Amino acid sequence: MDLDDEQYDFTVDNSHLYLNDEVINKYMDLITERSPDTVYAFNTFFYLALSDKGYSHVCRWTKKIDIFSKKKLFIPVHIEDENHWCLIYVDFVHKFIKYYDSLRGRNFKCLKLILKYLMMEHVDKKGKDFHPSGWLLMNVKNCPQQLNHWDCGVFVCMFAEYLSRDAPLNFSQKHMNRFRRQIEFEIKKKKLRKSVSET
């Protein structure tokens, strides 16, 4: 689905609008495409399907993708009760699963579900057990925080973009309007402006 100016207007005049699934998915695709050998980002429907229907409903999503060959995995998470977006970041190198919430939320249930997913995925795709010993599950407390009720999707996109290139999360609410324009520009150009070497 192409993004047209009328349907996806990110201008300052519409800075109070939520980013929808389609925009977040397009941006996650760009993050994956920038580093296809080391990074993979699921779309916004993955966590919903996993949490509502279980592993059997998402096992085929990775039929052509070996997530265990990657260094980083990103999973957008939608909290339906709050209409709020968060991000799961799995680091296969350092063995941690982190939950980033721009409203300081905690979600151990989500963290445990992703660890369980990794264990089941490993058995299904690799034919052997995934050993969770040594893995750290963490609700990140010191990530940038939103000061309104509608920028959560922008924060999620930027969390993933920065983390995917090991950049410090040195942005804040004041950058959100600029990030909205950046997201629009990069989706239209079908390429992220910064390379993984830029921090």
Secondary structure, 3 states (H helix, E strand, C coil): CCCCCCCCCCCHHHCCCCCCHHHHHHHHHHHHHHCCCCEEECCHHHHHHHHHHCHHHCHHHHCCCCHHHCCEEEEEEEEHHHCEEEEEEEECCCCEEEEECCCCCCCHHHHHHHHHHHHHHHHHHHCCCCCCCCCEEEECCCCCCCCCCCCHHHHHHHHHHHHHCCCCCCCCHHHHHHHHHHHHHHHHHCCCCCCCCCC
